[in-house]
Amino acid sequence: MAVGKNKRLSKKGKGAKKRLTDPYLKKDWYDIKAPAMFNVRQVGKTLVSRTQGTKIASEGLKDRVYEVSLADLNQDEELAYRKIKLRCEEVQGKSCLTNFHGMDFSRDRLCSLVRKWQSLIESSVDVKTTDGYLLRLFCIGFTKRRPFQVRKTTYAQTAQIRQIRKKMVEIMTKEATTCDLKELVQKFVPEVIGKEIERACNFIYPLQNVYVRKVKVLKTPRFDISRLMELHSGSAAEDAGIKVSSGATAAAAAAAAPAEQAPVVGAEGLEEVEA
């Protein structure tokens, strides 16, 4: 190569190096707020770049989906196998207001239910709540040994499986179409729908471990800020949320509550009444 033809070889040190800066200096932390249907409202924190030019921070936060364990939301380790999805719908100040966006089972819980010598029955149905949410519910159940059964296996016949699946669809549709999303989520926690299916299918074939294992939100209604604020309504004192109790606990509490006693009227009171 001829000398002087490539002028770039002689200019090695031209220009200063680009200064490295910490990317986290240009970001802000926001609080994730769960709806009032859960006990714990403060879920965690999320990160987003600050507003710069036409890029607004709140727009980057909206529609983010967070997956949280129900054990953390309700402070109950027995519910750790349920995973709840929360979707950010509005940003107010430094808080992201979320709404229910789905539910799922953890893999280890699902694998622990599947065993040999029994039938696995699954069904799914699309339902629409009274407030306009279109959901897809997935149900799972397993056959159970009858009392004093000698046979090793508990396989259901194909006709029985079809009947059980039909019952599952009927009960899920009835329970979901007669309430709004908030009431439906409160039914998922104590497993009201699973117990109802188990009771209804007992005459066809005894079932066990019946759960609504998965919920997908297919379509949401037009965004309404007032409806979202109702889900997050509550003062600072009520920031712990609403406790959801199972059906058995509620019945026991009602039985334990003392009955109201009628007021005792003395002899002087009777004389005044007669007068």
C-alpha positions as CSV (number, residue, x, y, z in Angstrom):
1,M,0.0,0.0,0.0
2,A,1.3,3.4,-0.9
3,V,2.3,5.8,1.9
4,G,-0.2,8.6,2.5
5,K,-3.2,6.9,0.8
6,N,-5.0,5.8,3.9
7,K,-5.3,9.0,6.0
8,R,-7.2,7.2,8.9
9,L,-4.1,5.3,10.1
10,S,-2.4,8.4,11.4
11,K,-5.5,9.7,13.3
12,K,-5.7,7.2,16.1
13,G,-6.3,9.5,19.1
14,K,-8.9,11.8,17.5
15,G,-12.0,12.6,19.6
16,A,-12.6,12.0,23.3
17,K,-14.1,8.7,24.6
18,K,-17.9,8.6,25.4
19,R,-18.5,9.2,29.0
20,L,-20.2,6.3,30.7
21,T,-23.2,7.1,33.0
22,D,-25.3,4.9,35.3
23,P,-28.6,4.2,33.4
24,Y,-30.5,4.0,36.7
25,L,-29.9,7.8,37.2
26,K,-32.5,8.4,34.5
27,K,-35.1,6.1,36.0
28,D,-37.8,6.4,38.7
29,W,-39.3,3.9,41.1
30,Y,-43.1,3.5,41.2
31,D,-45.3,1.6,43.8
32,I,-47.5,-1.2,42.5
33,K,-51.0,-1.1,44.2
34,A,-53.2,-4.2,44.2
35,P,-57.0,-3.9,44.3
36,A,-58.9,-3.8,47.6
37,M,-60.1,-7.4,47.1
38,F,-56.7,-8.6,48.4
39,N,-55.3,-8.2,52.0
40,V,-52.0,-6.7,51.0
41,R,-52.3,-3.6,48.8
42,Q,-48.5,-2.7,48.4
43,V,-47.3,-5.4,46.0
44,G,-43.8,-4.1,45.2
45,K,-42.0,-1.5,43.0
46,T,-41.4,-1.1,39.3
47,L,-38.8,0.9,37.3
48,V,-39.4,3.2,34.4
49,S,-37.4,5.9,32.5
50,R,-38.2,9.5,33.4
51,T,-40.3,11.6,31.2
52,Q,-38.1,13.0,28.4
53,G,-39.4,14.9,25.4
54,T,-42.4,13.1,23.9
55,K,-41.6,9.9,25.9
56,I,-43.9,10.0,28.9
57,A,-43.1,7.8,31.9
58,S,-46.8,6.9,32.7
59,E,-47.3,5.6,29.1
60,G,-44.5,3.2,29.6
61,L,-46.1,1.9,32.8
62,K,-49.6,1.3,31.6
63,D,-50.5,-2.2,30.4
64,R,-47.6,-3.8,32.3
65,V,-48.5,-7.2,33.8
66,Y,-47.1,-8.3,37.1
67,E,-47.3,-11.9,38.4
68,V,-47.7,-12.2,42.2
69,S,-48.2,-15.2,44.5
70,L,-51.5,-15.2,46.3
71,A,-49.6,-16.1,49.5
72,D,-48.0,-12.7,49.4
73,L,-51.3,-10.9,48.6
74,N,-53.4,-12.6,51.3
75,Q,-50.6,-13.4,53.8
76,D,-51.4,-17.1,53.7
77,E,-48.7,-19.6,52.8
78,E,-51.3,-22.3,52.0
79,L,-52.2,-20.3,48.9
80,A,-48.7,-20.2,47.5
81,Y,-49.6,-22.4,44.6
82,R,-51.8,-19.8,43.0
83,K,-50.3,-17.1,40.8
84,I,-52.3,-13.9,40.3
85,K,-51.6,-11.5,37.3
86,L,-52.2,-7.8,37.9
87,R,-52.3,-5.3,35.0
88,C,-51.5,-1.6,35.4
89,E,-54.4,0.5,34.2
90,E,-53.7,3.9,35.6
91,V,-50.8,5.9,37.1
92,Q,-51.5,8.4,39.9
93,G,-48.5,10.2,41.4
94,K,-45.9,7.5,42.2
95,S,-48.5,4.7,42.3
96,C,-49.5,2.2,39.6
97,L,-53.2,1.2,40.1
98,T,-53.7,-2.4,38.9
99,N,-56.6,-4.7,38.2
100,F,-57.0,-8.5,38.0
101,H,-55.7,-9.9,34.7
102,G,-55.6,-13.6,35.2
103,M,-54.8,-16.6,37.5
104,D,-52.7,-19.8,37.2
105,F,-51.5,-22.7,39.2
106,S,-47.8,-23.3,39.9
107,R,-46.3,-26.2,38.0
108,D,-45.2,-28.1,41.1
109,R,-48.8,-28.0,42.5
110,L,-50.3,-29.2,39.2
111,C,-47.8,-32.1,39.0
112,S,-48.5,-33.1,42.6
113,L,-52.2,-33.6,41.8
114,V,-51.6,-35.9,38.8
115,R,-51.3,-39.6,39.9
116,K,-51.7,-43.1,38.5
117,W,-54.9,-45.2,38.7
118,Q,-57.4,-42.3,38.4
119,S,-59.0,-40.3,35.6
120,L,-58.1,-36.7,35.0
121,I,-61.1,-34.6,33.7
122,E,-60.6,-31.1,32.3
123,S,-63.0,-28.5,30.8
124,S,-62.9,-24.9,29.7
125,V,-65.6,-22.3,29.0
126,D,-65.8,-18.6,27.9
127,V,-68.0,-16.5,30.2
128,K,-68.9,-12.8,30.4
129,T,-69.3,-11.1,33.8
130,T,-72.0,-8.5,34.6
131,D,-69.5,-5.7,34.2
132,G,-68.4,-6.7,30.7
133,Y,-65.2,-8.8,31.2
134,L,-64.8,-11.8,28.9
135,L,-63.0,-14.6,30.7
136,R,-61.9,-18.1,29.8
137,L,-62.1,-20.5,32.8
138,F,-60.2,-23.8,32.9
139,C,-61.3,-26.5,35.4
140,I,-59.5,-29.6,36.5
141,G,-60.7,-32.6,38.6
142,F,-59.8,-36.1,39.5
143,T,-61.8,-39.3,40.3
144,K,-61.8,-40.6,43.8
145,R,-62.1,-44.0,45.4
146,R,-65.6,-44.9,46.7
147,P,-66.0,-45.9,50.3
148,F,-65.1,-49.6,50.9
149,Q,-63.8,-49.9,47.3
150,V,-61.7,-53.0,46.7
151,R,-60.7,-52.3,43.1
152,K,-57.3,-50.7,42.7
153,T,-58.2,-48.2,39.9
154,T,-60.8,-45.4,39.8
155,Y,-61.2,-44.9,36.1
156,A,-64.5,-43.2,35.0
157,Q,-66.2,-44.3,31.8
158,T,-66.3,-42.0,28.7
159,A,-70.0,-41.3,29.2
160,Q,-69.4,-40.4,32.8
161,I,-66.6,-38.0,31.8
162,R,-68.8,-36.3,29.3
163,Q,-71.5,-35.8,32.0
164,I,-69.0,-34.4,34.5
165,R,-67.5,-32.1,31.9
166,K,-71.0,-30.8,31.1
167,K,-71.7,-30.2,34.8
168,M,-68.4,-28.3,35.1
169,V,-69.3,-26.0,32.2
170,E,-72.8,-25.4,33.6
171,I,-71.6,-24.5,37.1
172,M,-68.7,-22.2,35.9
173,T,-71.1,-20.4,33.6
174,K,-73.8,-20.0,36.3
175,E,-71.3,-18.7,38.9
176,A,-69.4,-16.3,36.6
177,T,-72.3,-14.7,34.6
178,T,-74.3,-13.7,37.7
179,C,-71.6,-11.5,39.3
180,D,-68.9,-8.9,38.5
181,L,-65.2,-9.4,38.3
182,K,-64.5,-8.4,41.9
183,E,-67.0,-10.9,43.3
184,L,-65.8,-13.7,40.9
185,V,-62.1,-13.2,42.1
186,Q,-63.4,-13.6,45.7
187,K,-65.0,-16.9,44.7
188,F,-61.6,-18.2,43.4
189,V,-59.8,-17.7,46.7
190,P,-61.9,-20.0,48.9
191,E,-62.5,-22.4,45.9
192,V,-66.3,-22.0,46.0
193,I,-66.8,-23.1,42.3
194,G,-64.6,-26.3,42.8
195,K,-66.5,-27.4,45.9
196,E,-69.9,-26.8,44.1
197,I,-68.7,-29.0,41.1
198,E,-67.5,-31.7,43.5
199,R,-70.9,-31.7,45.2
200,A,-72.9,-31.7,42.0
201,C,-70.9,-34.5,40.3
202,N,-70.9,-36.9,43.3
203,F,-73.9,-38.9,42.0
204,I,-72.1,-39.4,38.6
205,Y,-68.7,-40.3,40.0
206,P,-66.9,-39.2,43.2
207,L,-64.4,-36.4,42.5
208,Q,-61.5,-34.9,44.4
209,N,-59.1,-32.0,44.0
210,V,-61.5,-30.0,41.8
211,Y,-60.1,-26.5,41.0
212,V,-60.5,-23.6,38.7
213,R,-56.8,-23.9,37.7
214,K,-56.5,-21.1,35.2
215,V,-58.3,-17.9,34.3
216,K,-57.6,-15.8,31.2
217,V,-58.9,-12.3,30.6
218,L,-59.8,-12.3,26.8
219,K,-61.5,-9.0,26.5
220,T,-62.0,-6.0,28.9
221,P,-64.7,-3.3,28.7
222,R,-64.0,0.3,27.9
223,F,-61.7,1.8,30.5
224,D,-63.6,3.6,33.3
225,I,-61.5,5.5,35.9
226,S,-64.4,5.7,38.4
227,R,-64.8,1.9,38.3
228,L,-61.0,1.4,38.9
229,M,-61.1,3.9,41.8
230,E,-64.0,1.9,43.3
231,L,-61.7,-1.2,43.3
232,H,-58.9,0.8,45.0
233,S,-61.3,2.7,47.3
234,G,-60.3,2.8,51.0
235,S,-58.6,5.2,53.4
236,A,-55.0,4.8,54.7
237,A,-56.4,3.0,57.7
238,E,-58.1,0.5,55.4
239,D,-55.0,0.0,53.3
240,A,-54.8,-3.7,54.3
241,G,-57.7,-4.5,52.0
242,I,-60.7,-6.8,52.6
243,K,-60.1,-10.3,54.1
244,V,-61.6,-13.1,52.1
245,S,-62.6,-16.0,54.3
246,S,-63.6,-19.5,53.1
247,G,-67.2,-20.7,53.4
248,A,-66.5,-23.1,56.3
249,T,-64.8,-20.2,58.3
250,A,-67.8,-17.9,57.7
251,A,-70.3,-20.5,58.7
252,A,-68.3,-21.3,61.9
253,A,-68.1,-17.6,62.8
254,A,-71.9,-17.2,62.3
255,A,-72.6,-20.2,64.5
256,A,-70.3,-18.9,67.2
257,A,-71.8,-15.4,67.3
258,P,-74.2,-14.9,70.3
259,A,-77.8,-14.5,69.6
260,E,-79.3,-11.1,70.5
261,Q,-81.2,-11.2,73.8
262,A,-84.6,-9.6,74.2
263,P,-84.7,-6.7,76.7
264,V,-85.7,-7.8,80.2
265,V,-88.6,-5.8,81.5
266,G,-88.9,-5.6,85.3
267,A,-92.0,-5.4,87.5
268,E,-92.0,-1.6,87.4
269,G,-91.8,-1.6,83.7
270,L,-94.9,-3.9,83.4
271,E,-96.9,-1.6,85.7
272,E,-96.0,1.4,83.5
273,V,-97.1,-0.5,80.4
274,E,-100.4,-1.5,82.0
275,A,-101.0,2.1,83.2
